[in-house]
Amino acid sequence: MGAHNMKILLVDDEEELLALLVRRLKRNGNEVKTAASAEEALQLLQASSFDIGIYDIKLPGMDGVELLKKTKEIQRGIEVVMLTGHGTVETAIESMKMGAYDYLRKPYTLAELEAVITKAFEKKQLHETNDGLKRMLPVNQRFAIVGESPCMQKLKNLIERLAGSDVPVLIEGESGTGKELVARALHFWNRRAEHLFIPVNVSALSEGLLESELFGHVKGAFTGAVSDKKGLVELADRGTLFLDEIGEMPQAVQVKLLRFFENEEFRRVGDLMLRRVNVRIVAATNRNLETEVAGGRFREDLFYRLNVMRISVPPLRERREDIPLLVRHFLEPHRRGRDIDIDERALRALMDYPFPGNVRELIHMLERGLILAKDHLIREGDLLIPNIVPQRKETEIDEWLSLSQLEKRHIVRVMEYCHGNKTKAARILGISVRNLYRKLEEYKLS
């Protein structure tokens, strides 16, 4: 169970089970203490430090979840594994949000328990090794996320709070808000930063190709498989796999991803051999996954696995005060060797625009502005800002357009600007071509 002995605290009110676990875990040279109640466990935690805690959720008196909460107040560095029976799985998932490393569903095997304890101990050791180095990094180097608005400060603080965790994260937000930047920040500020961050756009791949890309294949698995190929899951071992647009994942691949979640084991397409890796999953979606689950388009069990921690990225229209910062951030690299700037009227026009395409749309506007600008000064006309909503008086609020009407009009304008080129239009809109086709069909736009 690893090169170093562990100090383990077992908390369960079943005496026979405790005795069995103690015998098994002590065989590997570990120091094991037991408690039959949360109150007894707290006394042990006050008296001695532990590497690993194994808590049954159902305990007499104070339950395992409350014990977890108090444990983290006493010993922040301990990694806790929750043991759950039928009917308490949702509670176990909630405990992971509170800092538990993982949970095991009863009945479990001793081998499964040993495996999860080993992984928890490895995480504790790596986290302790990297803690000092992380604290030395200046704050402005922690995130490549631009914005000082209250909602962005809240977002950055949440990312920092998740620094030492390996729990799955679900990032929600409209297209173009910067969900991948958030995923990269989660990776950078984690011990996994020393390993690969691998993004994959789920919506860009067909079902068969997506399975092969994720899990790999062996030679002869299908036509064109001329050699063995590692999948992205293998390449991301000890790092982070970012699944963008997870809401568009085909159901057959959802099943395979769920199996991978359960034990981090997988098979390459066409292979019989089980492989095992240690990967953190971060997923993103611009859809409402609860709605997708209710409609039968997304598996409920996979949703619960992904939704251990959820981050919402605000749209640009809700943080307009960040637009000048974003403009300066984008223009800075282009100022080298020439005096590029944007005039006040153009900046005001950007501040007034609703940005249905969010930050990605802002970047595209500035790219156009750089091309069309004269005398190295970007003016309002250089940005080609779509005139979607005319100026109205406050008394005419009831005549304002709905978000769906705004989106439809904006798609029409962009399609006209691109002369019907869907690939170019999708790039400007910040969505996949597949998603654009779906919206054209939804709005009955030929």
Secondary structure, DSSP 8 states (H G I E B T S, - for coil): --SS--EEEEE-S-HHHHHHHHHHHHTTT-EEEEESSHHHHHHHHHHS--SEEEEES--SSS-HHHHHHHHHHH-TT-EEEEEE-TT-HHHHHHHHHTT--EEEESS--HHHHHHHHHHHHHHHHHHHHHHHHHHHS-GGGT------SHHHHHHHHHHHHTTT----EEEE--TTS-HHHHHHHHHHTSGGGGS-EEEEEGGGS-HHHHHHHHH-B-TTSSTT--S-B--HHHHTTTSEEEEETGGG--HHHHHHHHHHHHHSEE--BT----EE---EEEEEESS-HHHHHHTTSS-HHHHHHHTTEEEE---GGG-GGGHHHHHHHHHGGGGTTS--EE-HHHHHHHHHS--TTHHHHHHHHHHHHHHH-BTTEE-GGGG-----S----GGGGGGS--HHHHHHHHHHHHHHHTTT-HHHHHHHHTS-HHHHHHHHHHTT--
